[in-house]
Amino acid sequence: MIKVLEKVGSENGQPNTHMKAIGMIAFILLAIGGLNWLLVGFGFNLVDYLFGVGSALSRIVYILVGLSALWEIFTYKWSGSAA
């Protein structure tokens, strides 16, 4: 699947601007989700506060964050070096 994404979104081995934009949006949504989980750890859910507990908008935000995590997992470029 990763090879398919690389072929669809690249020219000469370099990602095109659409793939870069999707990657940036995914990263931002993933950061927002991570910060929300930090707040949940302190007893405050920002997404539920802004959009309502269990609302359609809250579910959309959670779905987008989850899809962003999948995008980052499947498009991650391994450096090849052991940490």
DAPE-V701355 format. One record per residue. PHI is phi in radians with two decimals (999 if undefined). Layout:
phi=PHI
phi=PHI
This chain:
phi=999
phi=-1.11
phi=-1.08
phi=-1.12
phi=-1.09
phi=-1.13
phi=-1.23
phi=-1.16
phi=-1.83
phi=-2.45
phi=-2.27
phi=1.00
phi=1.45
phi=-1.83
phi=-1.14
phi=-1.40
phi=-1.17
phi=-1.16
phi=-1.14
phi=-1.12
phi=-1.14
phi=-1.08
phi=-1.07
phi=-1.19
phi=-1.09
phi=-1.08
phi=-1.10
phi=-1.12
phi=-1.11
phi=-1.16
phi=-1.14
phi=-1.07
phi=-1.09
phi=-1.12
phi=-1.16
phi=-1.11
phi=-1.11
phi=-1.04
phi=-1.14
phi=-1.04
phi=-1.06
phi=-1.69
phi=1.58
phi=-2.33
phi=-1.84
phi=-1.13
phi=-1.09
phi=-1.13
phi=-1.13
phi=-1.32
phi=-1.99
phi=1.71
phi=-1.16
phi=1.28
phi=-1.28
phi=-1.07
phi=-1.13
phi=-1.06
phi=-1.12
phi=-1.10
phi=-1.06
phi=-1.12
phi=-1.14
phi=-1.11
phi=-1.14
phi=-1.12
phi=-1.12
phi=-1.11
phi=-1.10
phi=-1.09
phi=-1.02
phi=-1.11
phi=-1.13
phi=-1.40
phi=-1.94
phi=-1.10
phi=-1.72
phi=-1.26
phi=-1.35
phi=1.52
phi=-1.76
phi=-1.38
phi=-1.58
